[in-house]
Structure formats: C-alpha cells, structure tokens
Amino acid sequence: MKKTGLIGEKLGHSLSPQIHARFYHITNMPGSYALFETPKSGIGALLSRLESEGYTGLNVTIPYKAKVMQYLDDISAEAAGIGAVNTIHFKDGKRIGYNTDYFGLKILVASNGIAVKGRRVVILGTGGAAKCAHRLMCDMGAKEVCVISRRPRADKTPGAVGYDALDALGAIDVLINATPVGMSPDTDGCPVSDGVIKRCVSVIDIVYNPPETVLIKKARACGKTAVNGLLMLGAQAVRAQEIWNSQTYGKAVYDDIYSLLVNIVAPQKTNIVLIGMPGSGKTTVGMALAERLHMAFADTDEMIEQKHGRIPDIFANQGEAAFRQYEYEAAKEAAALRHTVISTGGGIILNEHNMHALGLTGTVVFLDRPLESLVHDTDTATRPLLADGKDALIALFEKRYPLYQRYAEIVPDNTADVDTCVTDIIKKLEEHRT
C-alpha cells in the first residue's frame, strides 16, 4: 500500500483526497491519501513522523510551500527558481522537494495551444502562483514578462509594477491571473478592465472555482482563448504521482482526472430563478411551482425587508443606490441556496453580477407577461419606481425588457392562469435539461 498525503494549515476544502483516490482507482494501484493539518511549528516533527511511518511522499499547500524547504535535503531546479515546494518525495533516506504546479501550468498552456515563445506575458499577482507562472514563462521563452502588483512599492518582487501600468503596455499576448480575484464565494470580481481584456490574445485564470470566472466570461465574449486552472490542478496532482512512482502516465490518466474535477467543481443548477416585471406573477407562480416540485421557496425582496425594513421606506429614506446594494447582497445569499424556487425583484437584472451569481446555481425563467396585462392589473401606487403611474410602468418595461430576454433560459406561457404557467415551466425545464 502506497501511503501519500497532504500537509497544510487548513485543509477542510481540499480536493486532493478525491483526486488521488481516483488516480489509485484508475491505475489499479493500492494506495491511500491522508490530510495532515499542522501549525507552522509542527512541520519538522510531522515530516519526520510520516517518513518513519513509510510514506512515499507528500503534497504541501499554503501557507507552508516556502517554509517547508528548510526541512528538505534537496530541491529541484524549478522549485528552487520559484522559491516554493508543493511536493516532497521520500527517497533513499532523503527528502526531495519539487514544484508540480510548474508542470501543471505547463500542461495547461500546451494543451490549449497558447503561444508563449517570443511573446509578451502579463502576470497579475506576486504570490506563489505568480512566481510559478513567472518561472515557467521565462523557461518557455517569453520575450517579455511583466508582473502586476497592487502595491508595487511595498512589494519585494523585482520589476513589479502597478495596475496603472497596464494601459501603457498595449497588446498583451498572454494574460495570467494568479490572484484570487473572482474565486468563490466572491465570484463577481474581475482583476482587469474590459479594455485590457480586449487587448489580450489569450487569458489564463488560475482560479478554477467557479469554472467560468467573470474574467474568463468576458474574454470569451471578446473571442479570446480563455481557460481556467482546473486542468492545472489535476495535472499537478498526476505529476506528483509520477515523481512518487518514478514513471510517467499517459494522456488518458490526465483526461480522467480532469473529467472528475469538472464534475466536482461545476456548479449544480438545482435552483429555479424567476425574473420579470413587477406584476408578472413571480411570487404567486413561484410559490405554486415550489409546491408542485416539492422545493423550497425564497423571495429576494422579502430577504431584503427582513434585514433592512420595508422597500418603500428604503427608497424614501436611503435611496435607490442603497436598495440596489441590498439587492446585490440578497442575490448572492439566494444563489447559495439549493433546490429552491427564487422569486426576484423586477430590477434584479440591472446588475450583471446579480444574474451571474444566480445563474451559476439556478435556471433563469422569464415570466413574460404582456404589457397590456401589466398596465391593466399592476397597482403602481405601492411600488417606488412606479409612483408616476402607468406611463412609468411602460417606460420601465421598455428599458428592462431586453435585459429579461438576455438572461432568460426559459420563457413559459404566462398569458393564462397560474396553473397553466407552472405546468409550462415544468415542461420547458425538462426539455432544457435533456
């Protein structure tokens, strides 16, 4: 039985046990992979104990990738150049350190046909992942590697410049995000402006959860090659096994591990998100739909009122900007729910970050009620943005309708009664998921 594992400070969210369990299964190799949380002061003693217990090797994660180097007998060239070790091999009485993130990123770049040699590369960040990317890009023959830091004056990374320098760079062949910006649960962040993205040829976001960050989404919308770090994660794990077992594994093994990770990380759309104009029936239809499907029900407007008071009072006393911030917070909270029908406020679609979060875990259903029905039935007096009456409702409809269409995945029949609408939603959901 080959004994391997991971050491770090906090390991509760690690995917490594699943990755390596899958590796042992598909290679038909008896093996185990355990997690070892330890304080910084316990690293040396832990390494000695595991070595004495016959462990073949270990992975190392933050914040110990640099600290662990002092306990090793030898360090590979790539790990020494990066200044970080994430894999240890106990071999012939020695502890040898490697950096398999380097190889994982190399496989990610090569697998996606991203040209580096003779090109300009921009790396966002100065942490361990950024140092790994910098070393690899230099080794792959990049003509120019520019490192971007939030605090270039305080940063000790040689040559690092601030984000304001991006505008002066012009065309960027490869942009690598080695920061946590955009990573779950704060998925609405993007590390650079749309203008910078448009000047890129290829974009690599080392973040892999969510699989499609805002950066990747925007880059793909501009027709750029854009990839996340999921393949890198799987490839570095396989590379560690290659070191521990002194053999190489074929593409089939890498592909299998990658497929496993896609299934683990990809958000599961278990929610149903109802969008539409005020008066379109989102709450009524939502409650009936939840009952029919035996799902929970949530209303983002109710979530706001429970925390901040009545919505008309928020508009009157704090203004629309305050309400939109509360709505954004409610959208993120609702997106974290599971197996829930979520009724949203009519203006939820005004903020793309709201819809990005809700769309990750829910199928978006647009309750498209005819304008004449909305004008006839909606009580505008109780709605802050409709205080001017029917004309305000029509103007709001004309402004928002294209956004509802943009985000809709399903548009049911909403011209008859509630039961008819619910039945059509269920039918279209089944068609959408097959």
ROPA-540590 format. One record per residue (C-alpha): z, y, x. Coordinates in steps of 0.25 Angstrom, whole numbers, plus 5000, padded with zeros to 4 digits. Last residue first. Example, Ala and Ser with C-alpha at 12.3 -4.5 7.8 and 13.67 -1.06 7.14 Angstrom:
2
502949965055;503149825049;
//
This chain:
434
491350684871;492450794871;491550894864;491150804853;492650764850;493050914850;491850944841;492350844830;493750894832;493351044830;492451004818;493650944811;494551064814;493551154809;493351074796;494851064794;494951214796;493951254785;492551304787;491851394797;492451344809;491551234814;491951204828;491551274841;491951184853;491951224868;492151374865;492351464877;491051544877;490951544862;492351604860;491951704871;490651744863;491451764850;492451854857;491851994856;491051974843;492251914836;493152034841;492152134836;492152064822;493652054822;493852204825;492852234814;493652154804;494952234806;495352334817;496652264819;495852144824;496352134839;497852134834;497652024823;498452034811;497652134803;496352054806;496551954796;495351864798;494651804786;493451884783;493151924797;493351784803;492451724792;491351824795;491451794810;491251644808;492351554814;492151504828;493351424831;493051394846;493651274852;493951264866;494351124872;495651134879;496351114893;495451194902;494851274891;496251344888;496351394902;494951444904;494951504890;496251584893;495651624907;494351674900;495151774893;494551834880;494451694874;495951694870;495551814861;495651734848;496951674851;496951524853;497251404846;497651284855;497551144850;498351064859;498250934867;498850994879;499451134882;499151204896;498051284890;498951334879;499851394890;498651454898;498151514885;499551574881;499551644894;498151704892;498651744878;499851814884;498951894893;497951924882;499151974874;499652074885;498252124886;498152144871;499252244871;500752234873;501352294860;500352284849;499552164855;500852084858;501352124844;500052074837;500251944845;501651924840;502651894851;502551854866;502951714868;502751644855;501651744851;500851704863;500951554860;500551584846;499351654850;498951534859;499051434847;499451294850;499251164843;499651024847;498650904844;498650804834;497050814832;497150854817;498450934819;497851014831;496551044824;497351094811;498251184820;496951234828;496151264815;497251354810;497551424823;496151444827;495651484813;494551584817;495451704813;495551764826;494251724834;494151584841;494751494851;495351354848;495751274861;495851124859;496751054870;496650924877;495550974887;496050894900;496050984912;495250914924;496250874934;496550734932;495150694928;494450774940;495450714949;495150574946;493650604947;493950664961;494650534965;493450454961;492450534968;493250534981;493250384980;491850364977;491450454988;491850354998;493150335005;493450355020;494450265028;495750285037;496650255025;497550375026;496450475030;495450425019;496650435009;496750575013;495250605011;495450544997;496450644994;495650755000;494450714991;495250714978;495750854980;494450914986;493750854974;494650934965;494551064972;493651134963;492151154964;491151274961;489651284965;489251414959;488451444946;489251564942;489951484931;490351384941;491051494950;491751544938;492251404934;492651374948;493451494950;494151484936;494551344940;493851224936;494551094940;495851154935;496551114944;495651094956;495851214965;495051204978;494051294971;492751284979;491651384975;490251384980;489151494981;490051614979;489651754976;489851734961;491351684963;491651814971;491151904959;491951814949;493251854957;494051764965;495251674964;495151634949;496351614941;496351554927;496951424930;498351454933;498851314930;498051264937;497351324949;496451444947;496951514960;497651404969;496951454981;495851384990;494651444982;493451414991;492251504990;490951444996;489651524999;490251664997;489351784995;489851924998;491151925006;491552075003;492052034989;492851924994;493652025004;494552064992;495151924992;495851955005;495451905018;495951785027;495451785041;496551705047;497551655036;498851715039;498851785025;499651915024;498452005026;497551915018;498451905005;497551844994;496751775004;495251745006;494751655017;493351675022;492551565029;491251605035;490151515041;490651385035;490451265044;491151155037;492351165047;492551305043;492551275028;493451165030;494551245038;494451355027;494551255016;495851195022;496451335024;496151375010;496851245005;498051275013;498151415009;497351535012;496551564999;495151584995;494151525004;492751595006;491651515013;490351575018;489351475022;488751415035;489251275031;489951275018;488951225007;489651164995;488951034991;490050994981;490450864988;490450935002;491451044998;492350954990;492250855002;492650965012;493751005003;494350865002;494150855017;495050985020;496050945009;496150815018;497050895028;497550795038;498850765045;499150645054;500550585054;500650475066;501250335067;499950275067;499450345054;500250425044;499150515038;499550645032;498650725022;498750875018;498850945031;498751095033;498351185044;496951185041;496451165055;497551065058;497150985045;495750985048;495950935062;496950825058;498450835061;499250745070;500750715071;501150775058;502550835054;502150975057;500950965048;501750945036;502051095034;500551125033;500251045021;501651055016;501551145004;500751094998;500250944999;500250835009;499650695008;500250575014;499850455022;500050315025;501450305020;502250195027;503650225023;503950285037;502750385035;503350425022;504750445028;504250525040;503350615031;504550635021;505450675033;504450775038;504150835024;505550855020;505851005023;504651045016;505150985003;504650854998;503750794987;503250654990;502150604981;501650464982;500350394984;500250244984;499150144989;498450014987;496950034990;495949994979;495150124983;495050164969;496550144966;497050204979;496250324977;496650344962;498150334967;497750434977;497250544967;498350514957;499450534967;498750654973;498650734960;499950814964;500650894952;502050854955;501950864970;502850974975;503250994989;502250894996;501950755001;500950664995;500750514996;500250385003;500650245004;499650135006;500050005000;
//
